[in-house]
Amino acid sequence: MPPVARLFIVLGSVNAALAVIFGAFGAHALKARLSPEMLSVYHTGAQYHFYHALGMLLIGVLATQLQNSGALRLPGFLMLAGIVLFSGSLYLLAITGVTWLGAITPLGGIAFIAAWVLLAISALRATS
């Protein structure tokens, strides 16, 4: 298995587990402590966390099929950065109420978009 494949299968799996943990924490431990609006913010963070954990798994699986799997590193790391910036800022915003954290969220969204675009470009350029 190429190192890129192993890396993103591990990162994707760990992040999927974390997304489930954070989602369950929000649904159970935070339900009585957060306003419905902040609970929705937290839930959005968990959703995007999970979606992009699956995206990293996809990158790992694709890396096993492509000769130039190194081209998938950047999209994978952008997904990881997006999780930290987008989901992380939403988790913290919901829990702390610190509103300036919302300014970080779009940077994570840009990382997510760039990751998907670069993944598409990598697929178009790929030779199997």
DSSP file (Angstrom, degrees, kcal/mol; ACC not computed):
  #  RESIDUE AA STRUCTURE BP1 BP2  ACC     N-H-->O    O-->H-N    N-H-->O    O-->H-N    TCO  KAPPA ALPHA  PHI   PSI    X-CA   Y-CA   Z-CA
    1    1 A M              0   0    0      0, 0.0    63,-0.1     0, 0.0     5,-0.0   0.000 360.0 360.0 360.0 130.3    0.0    0.0    0.0
    2    2 A P     >  -     0   0    0      0, 0.0     4,-2.2     0, 0.0     3,-0.3  -0.301 360.0-119.0 -61.4 147.2    1.5    3.4   -0.9
    3    3 A P  H  > S+     0   0    0      0, 0.0     4,-2.7     0, 0.0     5,-0.2   0.850 114.3  56.0 -57.0 -35.8    2.4    5.6    2.1
    4    4 A V  H  > S+     0   0    0      2,-0.2     4,-2.2     1,-0.2     5,-0.2   0.911 107.6  49.1 -63.2 -41.2   -0.1    8.3    0.9
    5    5 A A  H  > S+     0   0    0     -3,-0.3     4,-2.1    58,-0.2     5,-0.2   0.949 112.7  46.3 -62.5 -49.5   -2.9    5.7    1.0
    6    6 A R  H  X S+     0   0    0     -4,-2.2     4,-2.4     1,-0.2     5,-0.2   0.925 111.6  53.1 -59.3 -45.9   -2.0    4.5    4.4
    7    7 A L  H  X S+     0   0    0     -4,-2.7     4,-2.9     1,-0.2    -1,-0.2   0.926 114.0  39.6 -56.6 -49.7   -1.7    8.0    5.7
    8    8 A F  H  X S+     0   0    0     -4,-2.2     4,-2.1     2,-0.2    52,-0.2   0.754 112.2  55.2 -81.0 -22.5   -5.2    9.1    4.6
    9    9 A I  H  X S+     0   0    0     -4,-2.1     4,-2.1    -5,-0.2    -1,-0.2   0.907 114.1  42.7 -69.2 -41.0   -6.9    5.9    5.5
   10   10 A V  H  X S+     0   0    0     -4,-2.4     4,-2.8    -5,-0.2     5,-0.3   0.954 117.1  45.5 -67.4 -50.0   -5.6    6.3    9.0
   11   11 A L  H  X S+     0   0    0     -4,-2.9     4,-2.4    -5,-0.2     5,-0.2   0.909 114.9  48.5 -61.4 -41.5   -6.3   10.1    9.2
   12   12 A G  H  X S+     0   0    0     -4,-2.1     4,-2.2    44,-0.2    -1,-0.2   0.914 112.8  47.4 -64.2 -42.7   -9.8    9.5    7.7
   13   13 A S  H  X S+     0   0    0     -4,-2.1     4,-2.3     2,-0.2    -2,-0.2   0.924 113.2  47.4 -65.0 -45.4  -10.6    6.7   10.1
   14   14 A V  H  X S+     0   0    0     -4,-2.8     4,-2.4     1,-0.2    -2,-0.2   0.917 114.2  47.7 -62.7 -42.8   -9.4    8.6   13.2
   15   15 A N  H  X S+     0   0    0     -4,-2.4     4,-2.5    -5,-0.3    -1,-0.2   0.848 108.6  53.8 -69.6 -33.1  -11.3   11.7   12.1
   16   16 A A  H  X S+     0   0    0     -4,-2.2     4,-2.0     2,-0.2    -1,-0.2   0.927 110.6  47.5 -63.9 -43.2  -14.5    9.7   11.4
   17   17 A A  H  X S+     0   0    0     -4,-2.3     4,-2.4     1,-0.2    -2,-0.2   0.920 112.7  49.0 -62.4 -43.3  -14.2    8.3   15.0
   18   18 A L  H  X S+     0   0    0     -4,-2.4     4,-3.4     1,-0.2     5,-0.3   0.893 108.2  54.0 -63.7 -39.3  -13.7   11.8   16.3
   19   19 A A  H  X S+     0   0    0     -4,-2.5     4,-2.5     2,-0.2    -1,-0.2   0.897 110.2  46.9 -62.2 -39.9  -16.7   13.1   14.4
   20   20 A V  H  X S+     0   0    0     -4,-2.0     4,-2.7     2,-0.2     5,-0.2   0.924 113.7  48.3 -66.5 -43.9  -18.9   10.5   15.9
   21   21 A I  H  X S+     0   0    0     -4,-2.4     4,-2.6     2,-0.2    -2,-0.2   0.951 115.0  44.2 -61.1 -49.8  -17.5   11.2   19.4
   22   22 A F  H  X S+     0   0    0     -4,-3.4     4,-2.4     1,-0.2    -1,-0.2   0.893 113.7  51.4 -64.0 -38.9  -18.0   15.0   19.0
   23   23 A G  H  X S+     0   0    0     -4,-2.5     4,-2.4    -5,-0.3    -1,-0.2   0.926 112.0  45.6 -63.0 -44.6  -21.4   14.4   17.5
   24   24 A A  H  X S+     0   0    0     -4,-2.7     4,-2.2     2,-0.2     5,-0.5   0.895 111.4  53.1 -65.3 -39.9  -22.5   12.2   20.3
   25   25 A F  H  X>S+     0   0    0     -4,-2.6     5,-1.7    -5,-0.2     4,-1.2   0.919 111.9  45.9 -60.0 -43.9  -21.1   14.7   22.9
   26   26 A G  H  <5S+     0   0    0     -4,-2.4     5,-0.2     1,-0.2    -2,-0.2   0.907 113.8  48.1 -65.1 -42.1  -23.1   17.5   21.3
   27   27 A A  H  <5S+     0   0    0     -4,-2.4    -1,-0.2    -5,-0.2    -2,-0.2   0.815 129.1  19.2 -69.9 -30.4  -26.3   15.5   21.1
   28   28 A H  H  <5S+     0   0    0     -4,-2.2     4,-0.4    -5,-0.2    -3,-0.2   0.866 129.9  33.6-107.6 -56.7  -26.1   14.3   24.7
   29   29 A A  T  <5S+     0   0    0     -4,-1.2    -3,-0.2    -5,-0.5     3,-0.2   0.826 126.3  37.3 -76.8 -31.0  -23.8   16.3   26.9
   30   30 A L  S >><S+     0   0    0     -5,-1.7     4,-2.2     1,-0.2     3,-0.9   0.597  90.3  90.6 -96.9 -10.9  -24.4   19.7   25.3
   31   31 A K  T 34 S+     0   0    0     -6,-0.3    -1,-0.2     1,-0.3    -2,-0.1   0.875  96.1  37.3 -54.7 -42.5  -28.1   19.4   24.5
   32   32 A A  T 34 S+     0   0    0     -4,-0.4    -1,-0.3    -3,-0.2    -2,-0.1   0.601 119.3  50.1 -85.3 -11.6  -29.2   20.9   27.9
   33   33 A R  T <4 S+     0   0    0     -3,-0.9     2,-0.3    -4,-0.1    -2,-0.2   0.690 100.8  63.2-102.1 -21.9  -26.3   23.5   28.0
   34   34 A L  S  < S-     0   0    0     -4,-2.2    61,-0.1     1,-0.1    60,-0.0  -0.763  82.1-112.4-108.3 151.6  -26.5   25.1   24.6
   35   35 A S     >  -     0   0    0     -2,-0.3     4,-2.6    59,-0.2     5,-0.2  -0.350  38.2-106.4 -67.5 159.4  -29.2   27.2   23.0
   36   36 A P  H  > S+     0   0    0      0, 0.0     4,-1.9     0, 0.0     5,-0.1   0.875 122.2  53.4 -56.3 -36.0  -30.9   25.6   20.0
   37   37 A E  H  > S+     0   0    0      2,-0.2     4,-1.8     1,-0.2     5,-0.1   0.934 111.7  42.8 -65.5 -45.8  -29.0   28.0   17.7
   38   38 A M  H  > S+     0   0    0      2,-0.2     4,-2.4     1,-0.2    -1,-0.2   0.832 111.3  55.5 -71.0 -31.6  -25.6   27.1   19.2
   39   39 A L  H  X S+     0   0    0     -4,-2.6     4,-2.5     2,-0.2    -1,-0.2   0.882 107.3  50.6 -65.6 -36.6  -26.5   23.4   19.1
   40   40 A S  H  X S+     0   0    0     -4,-1.9     4,-2.2    -5,-0.2    -2,-0.2   0.895 109.1  51.0 -66.1 -40.5  -27.2   23.7   15.4
   41   41 A V  H  X S+     0   0    0     -4,-1.8     4,-1.8     2,-0.2    -2,-0.2   0.934 111.9  47.1 -60.2 -47.2  -23.8   25.4   14.9
   42   42 A Y  H  X S+     0   0    0     -4,-2.4     4,-2.0     1,-0.2    -2,-0.2   0.910 110.6  52.4 -61.2 -43.7  -22.1   22.5   16.8
   43   43 A H  H  X S+     0   0    0     -4,-2.5     4,-2.5     1,-0.2    -1,-0.2   0.881 106.0  54.0 -62.0 -39.5  -24.1   20.0   14.7
   44   44 A T  H  X S+     0   0    0     -4,-2.2     4,-2.4     1,-0.2     5,-0.3   0.910 107.2  51.7 -61.3 -42.0  -22.9   21.6   11.5
   45   45 A G  H  X S+     0   0    0     -4,-1.8     4,-2.0     1,-0.2    -2,-0.2   0.916 110.7  47.8 -59.1 -44.0  -19.3   21.3   12.6
   46   46 A A  H  X S+     0   0    0     -4,-2.0     4,-2.3     2,-0.2    -2,-0.2   0.889 110.7  52.0 -66.4 -39.7  -19.8   17.6   13.3
   47   47 A Q  H  X S+     0   0    0     -4,-2.5     4,-2.7     2,-0.2    -2,-0.2   0.959 113.2  42.3 -61.0 -51.6  -21.5   17.0    9.9
   48   48 A Y  H  X S+     0   0    0     -4,-2.4     4,-2.1     1,-0.2    -1,-0.2   0.843 111.1  57.4 -67.3 -32.1  -18.7   18.6    8.0
   49   49 A H  H  X S+     0   0    0     -4,-2.0     4,-1.5    -5,-0.3    -1,-0.2   0.946 111.3  42.6 -58.6 -49.0  -16.2   16.9   10.1
   50   50 A F  H  X S+     0   0    0     -4,-2.3     4,-2.2     1,-0.2    -2,-0.2   0.914 111.2  54.1 -67.6 -43.1  -17.7   13.5    9.2
   51   51 A Y  H  X S+     0   0    0     -4,-2.7     4,-1.6     1,-0.2    -1,-0.2   0.916 113.1  43.1 -56.6 -42.9  -18.1   14.3    5.5
   52   52 A H  H  X S+     0   0    0     -4,-2.1     4,-1.9     2,-0.2    -1,-0.2   0.711 106.4  59.7 -83.6 -19.4  -14.5   15.3    5.2
   53   53 A A  H  X S+     0   0    0     -4,-1.5     4,-1.9     2,-0.2    -1,-0.2   0.906 108.5  47.2 -64.8 -42.3  -13.3   12.3    7.2
   54   54 A L  H  X S+     0   0    0     -4,-2.2     4,-2.5     1,-0.2    -2,-0.2   0.870 108.0  56.4 -64.6 -36.2  -15.0   10.2    4.5
   55   55 A G  H  X S+     0   0    0     -4,-1.6     4,-2.2     2,-0.2    -1,-0.2   0.900 106.2  49.3 -61.1 -41.0  -13.3   12.4    1.9
   56   56 A M  H  X S+     0   0    0     -4,-1.9     4,-2.3     2,-0.2    -1,-0.2   0.881 109.5  51.8 -67.0 -36.8   -9.9   11.5    3.4
   57   57 A L  H  X S+     0   0    0     -4,-1.9     4,-2.5     2,-0.2    -2,-0.2   0.922 108.5  51.7 -62.2 -42.8  -10.8    7.9    3.3
   58   58 A L  H  X S+     0   0    0     -4,-2.5     4,-2.9     1,-0.2     5,-0.2   0.912 108.4  50.9 -58.7 -43.6  -11.7    8.3   -0.3
   59   59 A I  H  X S+     0   0    0     -4,-2.2     4,-2.3     1,-0.2    -1,-0.2   0.915 109.4  51.3 -61.1 -42.4   -8.4    9.8   -1.0
   60   60 A G  H  X S+     0   0    0     -4,-2.3     4,-0.7   -52,-0.2    -2,-0.2   0.915 112.1  45.4 -60.7 -43.7   -6.7    6.9    0.7
   61   61 A V  H >X S+     0   0    0     -4,-2.5     3,-1.0     1,-0.2     4,-0.5   0.917 112.7  50.5 -67.5 -43.2   -8.6    4.4   -1.4
   62   62 A L  H >X S+     0   0    0     -4,-2.9     3,-1.5     1,-0.2     4,-1.3   0.866 102.1  62.6 -61.8 -34.9   -7.9    6.3   -4.6
   63   63 A A  H 3< S+     0   0    0     -4,-2.3    -1,-0.2     1,-0.3   -58,-0.2   0.755  96.9  58.1 -64.0 -22.8   -4.2    6.5   -3.7
   64   64 A T  H << S+     0   0    0     -3,-1.0    -1,-0.3    -4,-0.7    -2,-0.2   0.708 111.7  42.1 -76.1 -18.2   -4.1    2.7   -3.9
   65   65 A Q  H << S+     0   0    0     -3,-1.5     2,-0.4    -4,-0.5    -2,-0.2   0.626 101.1  76.7-102.6 -16.9   -5.3    2.9   -7.5
   66   66 A L    ><  -     0   0    0     -4,-1.3     3,-0.6     1,-0.1    62,-0.2  -0.796  63.8-147.9-105.1 138.7   -3.3    5.8   -8.9
   67   67 A Q  T 3  S+     0   0    0     60,-1.6     2,-0.9    -2,-0.4     3,-0.2   0.893 101.1  48.0 -66.8 -39.9    0.4    5.6   -9.9
   68   68 A N  T >   +     0   0    0     59,-0.4     3,-1.5     1,-0.2    -1,-0.3  -0.469  67.7 151.3 -98.6  61.7    0.9    9.2   -9.0
   69   69 A S  G X   +     0   0    0     -2,-0.9     3,-1.9    -3,-0.6     4,-0.2   0.697  58.2  77.7 -69.1 -17.4   -0.7    9.0   -5.6
   70   70 A G  G >  S+     0   0    0      1,-0.3     3,-1.6    -3,-0.2     4,-0.4   0.781  81.4  68.7 -60.6 -26.0    1.6   11.8   -4.2
   71   71 A A  G <  S+     0   0    0     -3,-1.5    -1,-0.3     1,-0.3     3,-0.2   0.669  91.6  61.8 -66.3 -15.3   -0.7   14.3   -6.1
   72   72 A L  G <> S+     0   0    0     -3,-1.9     4,-1.9    -4,-0.2    -1,-0.3   0.531  80.9  84.1 -88.4  -6.4   -3.4   13.4   -3.6
   73   73 A R  H <> S+     0   0    0     -3,-1.6     4,-2.9    -4,-0.2     5,-0.3   0.944  88.3  49.8 -60.8 -49.2   -1.4   14.6   -0.6
   74   74 A L  H  > S+     0   0    0     -4,-0.4     4,-2.5     1,-0.2     5,-0.2   0.937 111.4  46.7 -61.6 -49.2   -2.4   18.3   -1.0
   75   75 A P  H  > S+     0   0    0      0, 0.0     4,-1.9     0, 0.0    -1,-0.2   0.907 113.9  50.7 -59.2 -37.8   -6.2   17.6   -1.2
   76   76 A G  H  X S+     0   0    0     -4,-1.9     4,-1.9     1,-0.2    -2,-0.2   0.930 112.0  44.8 -63.9 -45.5   -5.9   15.3    1.8
   77   77 A F  H  X S+     0   0    0     -4,-2.9     4,-2.7     1,-0.2    -1,-0.2   0.826 110.1  55.9 -70.2 -29.9   -4.1   17.8    3.9
   78   78 A L  H  X S+     0   0    0     -4,-2.5     4,-2.5    -5,-0.3    -1,-0.2   0.876 106.6  50.8 -67.3 -36.0   -6.5   20.5    2.8
   79   79 A M  H  X S+     0   0    0     -4,-1.9     4,-2.2    -5,-0.2    -2,-0.2   0.916 111.1  48.3 -64.7 -41.5   -9.4   18.4    4.1
   80   80 A L  H  X S+     0   0    0     -4,-1.9     4,-2.2     2,-0.2    -2,-0.2   0.926 112.3  48.2 -63.4 -44.6   -7.6   17.9    7.4
   81   81 A A  H  X S+     0   0    0     -4,-2.7     4,-3.0     1,-0.2     5,-0.3   0.896 110.0  53.3 -62.0 -39.8   -7.0   21.7    7.6
   82   82 A G  H  X>S+     0   0    0     -4,-2.5     4,-2.9     2,-0.2     5,-0.9   0.892 107.1  51.3 -62.4 -39.8  -10.6   22.3    6.8
   83   83 A I  I  <>S+     0   0    0     -4,-2.2     5,-1.9     3,-0.2     4,-0.4   0.943 113.7  44.2 -61.3 -47.5  -11.7   20.0    9.6
   84   84 A V  I  <5S+     0   0    0     -4,-2.2     5,-0.3     3,-0.2    -2,-0.2   0.946 124.0  34.4 -63.2 -48.5   -9.5   21.8   12.1
   85   85 A L  I  X5S+     0   0    0     -4,-3.0     4,-1.1     3,-0.2    -2,-0.2   0.943 128.2  32.2 -75.8 -48.8  -10.5   25.3   10.9
   86   86 A F  I  X5S+     0   0    0     -4,-2.9     4,-1.9    -5,-0.3    -3,-0.2   0.990 130.7  29.4 -75.0 -63.2  -14.1   24.9    9.9
   87   87 A S  I  ><S+     0   0    0     -5,-0.9     4,-2.8    -4,-0.4     5,-0.2   0.918 121.1  53.4 -66.9 -42.3  -15.4   22.2   12.3
   88   88 A G  H  ><S+     0   0    0     -5,-1.9     4,-2.4     1,-0.2    -1,-0.2   0.908 109.6  47.7 -59.4 -43.0  -13.0   23.2   15.1
   89   89 A S  H  X S+     0   0    0     -4,-1.1     4,-2.6    -5,-0.3    -1,-0.2   0.873 112.8  49.1 -67.5 -35.3  -14.0   26.9   15.0
   90   90 A L  H  X S+     0   0    0     -4,-1.9     4,-2.5     2,-0.2     5,-0.2   0.906 110.4  50.5 -70.0 -40.2  -17.7   25.9   15.0
   91   91 A Y  H  X S+     0   0    0     -4,-2.8     4,-2.2     2,-0.2     5,-0.2   0.957 115.8  42.4 -58.3 -50.2  -17.2   23.5   18.0
   92   92 A L  H  X>S+     0   0    0     -4,-2.4     4,-3.0    -5,-0.2     5,-0.5   0.892 112.7  52.8 -66.4 -40.0  -15.4   26.2   19.9
   93   93 A L  H  X5S+     0   0    0     -4,-2.6     4,-2.3    -5,-0.2    -1,-0.2   0.935 112.0  45.9 -59.0 -47.2  -17.9   28.9   18.9
   94   94 A A  H  <5S+     0   0    0     -4,-2.5    -2,-0.2     1,-0.2    -1,-0.2   0.900 119.0  40.6 -64.3 -41.5  -20.8   26.9   20.1
   95   95 A I  H  <5S+     0   0    0     -4,-2.2    -2,-0.2    -5,-0.2    -1,-0.2   0.896 128.4  27.6 -76.7 -40.8  -19.2   25.9   23.4
   96   96 A T  H  <5S-     0   0    0     -4,-3.0    -3,-0.2    -5,-0.2    -2,-0.2   0.752  88.1-136.3 -95.7 -25.8  -17.6   29.2   24.3
   97   97 A G     << +     0   0    0     -4,-2.3     2,-0.9    -5,-0.5    -4,-0.2   0.553  49.7 151.3  77.4   6.9  -19.8   31.7   22.6
   98   98 A V    >   -     0   0    0     -6,-0.4     3,-1.3     1,-0.2    -1,-0.3  -0.624  30.6-163.6 -74.9 105.3  -16.7   33.6   21.5
   99   99 A T  G >  S+     0   0    0     -2,-0.9     3,-1.9     1,-0.3     4,-0.2   0.752  77.0  70.4 -70.4 -26.5  -18.1   35.2   18.3
  100  100 A W  G >  S+     0   0    0      1,-0.3     3,-1.7     2,-0.2     4,-0.3   0.722  83.7  74.5 -65.7 -16.6  -14.8   36.1   16.6
  101  101 A L  G X> S+     0   0    0     -3,-1.3     3,-1.5     1,-0.3     4,-0.9   0.786  81.3  70.9 -62.9 -25.0  -14.2   32.4   16.1
  102  102 A G  G <4 S+     0   0    0     -3,-1.9    -1,-0.3     1,-0.3    -2,-0.2   0.725  86.0  66.2 -62.8 -20.8  -16.8   32.6   13.3
  103  103 A A  G <4 S+     0   0    0     -3,-1.7     4,-0.3    -4,-0.2    -1,-0.3   0.719  98.6  52.7 -72.7 -20.2  -14.2   34.6   11.3
  104  104 A I  T X> S+     0   0    0     -3,-1.5     4,-1.2    -4,-0.3     3,-1.1   0.790  91.0  77.3 -82.1 -30.1  -12.0   31.4   11.1
  105  105 A T  H >X S+     0   0    0     -4,-0.9     4,-1.9     1,-0.3     3,-0.5   0.861  88.0  54.9 -53.2 -46.1  -14.8   29.2    9.8
  106  106 A P  H 3> S+     0   0    0      0, 0.0     4,-2.5     0, 0.0    -1,-0.3   0.828 101.4  59.9 -61.4 -28.9  -14.7   30.5    6.1
  107  107 A L  H <> S+     0   0    0     -3,-1.1     4,-1.9    -4,-0.3    -2,-0.2   0.906 106.2  47.5 -63.5 -39.2  -11.0   29.7    5.9
  108  108 A G  H <X S+     0   0    0     -4,-1.2     4,-2.4    -3,-0.5    -1,-0.2   0.885 109.8  53.2 -65.8 -38.8  -11.9   26.1    6.6
  109  109 A G  H  X S+     0   0    0     -4,-1.9     4,-2.5     2,-0.2    -2,-0.2   0.893 107.8  50.3 -62.8 -39.5  -14.6   26.2    4.0
  110  110 A I  H  X S+     0   0    0     -4,-2.5     4,-2.8     2,-0.2     5,-0.2   0.901 109.1  51.9 -64.4 -40.2  -12.1   27.5    1.5
  111  111 A A  H  X S+     0   0    0     -4,-1.9     4,-2.3     2,-0.2    -2,-0.2   0.910 109.7  49.8 -61.9 -41.8   -9.8   24.6    2.4
  112  112 A F  H  X S+     0   0    0     -4,-2.4     4,-2.2     2,-0.2    -2,-0.2   0.942 112.7  46.2 -61.0 -47.8  -12.7   22.1    1.9
  113  113 A I  H  X S+     0   0    0     -4,-2.5     4,-2.4     1,-0.2     5,-0.2   0.934 113.0  49.2 -61.7 -46.6  -13.5   23.6   -1.5
  114  114 A A  H  X S+     0   0    0     -4,-2.8     4,-2.8     1,-0.2     5,-0.2   0.891 109.0  54.2 -60.9 -39.2   -9.9   23.7   -2.6
  115  115 A A  H  X S+     0   0    0     -4,-2.3     4,-2.2    -5,-0.2    -1,-0.2   0.938 110.4  44.8 -61.0 -47.0   -9.5   20.1   -1.5
  116  116 A W  H  X S+     0   0    0     -4,-2.2     4,-2.1     2,-0.2    -1,-0.2   0.895 114.1  49.3 -66.7 -39.1  -12.4   18.9   -3.6
  117  117 A V  H  X S+     0   0    0     -4,-2.4     4,-2.4     1,-0.2    -2,-0.2   0.933 113.0  47.0 -64.9 -45.2  -11.3   20.9   -6.7
  118  118 A L  H  X S+     0   0    0     -4,-2.8     4,-2.6     1,-0.2    -2,-0.2   0.843 109.3  54.7 -66.3 -32.2   -7.7   19.6   -6.4
  119  119 A L  H  X S+     0   0    0     -4,-2.2     4,-2.2    -5,-0.2    -1,-0.2   0.919 109.0  48.1 -64.3 -42.5   -9.1   16.0   -6.0
  120  120 A A  H  X S+     0   0    0     -4,-2.1     4,-2.3     2,-0.2    -2,-0.2   0.921 112.1  48.9 -62.9 -43.6  -11.0   16.4   -9.2
  121  121 A I  H  X S+     0   0    0     -4,-2.4     4,-1.9     1,-0.2    -2,-0.2   0.912 110.2  51.6 -62.8 -42.0   -7.9   17.8  -11.0
  122  122 A S  H  X S+     0   0    0     -4,-2.6     4,-0.8     1,-0.2    -1,-0.2   0.899 110.1  49.3 -60.5 -40.5   -5.9   14.9   -9.7
  123  123 A A  H  < S+     0   0    0     -4,-2.2     3,-0.4     1,-0.2    -1,-0.2   0.889 109.6  51.2 -66.8 -39.0   -8.4   12.5  -11.0
  124  124 A L  H  < S+     0   0    0     -4,-2.3    -1,-0.2     1,-0.2    -2,-0.2   0.853 115.6  42.0 -65.8 -33.9   -8.5   14.1  -14.4
  125  125 A R  H  < S+     0   0    0     -4,-1.9    -1,-0.2    -5,-0.2    -2,-0.2   0.539  93.7 116.9 -87.7  -8.1   -4.7   13.9  -14.7
  126  126 A A     <  -     0   0    0     -4,-0.8     2,-0.4    -3,-0.4    -3,-0.1  -0.235  47.3-160.5 -71.1 148.0   -4.4   10.4  -13.3
  127  127 A T              0   0    0      1,-0.1   -60,-1.6     0, 0.0   -59,-0.4  -0.998 360.0 360.0-119.9 130.6   -3.1    7.4  -15.0
  128  128 A S              0   0    0     -2,-0.4    -1,-0.1   -62,-0.2    -2,-0.0   0.455 360.0 360.0 -93.7 360.0   -4.2    4.1  -13.5
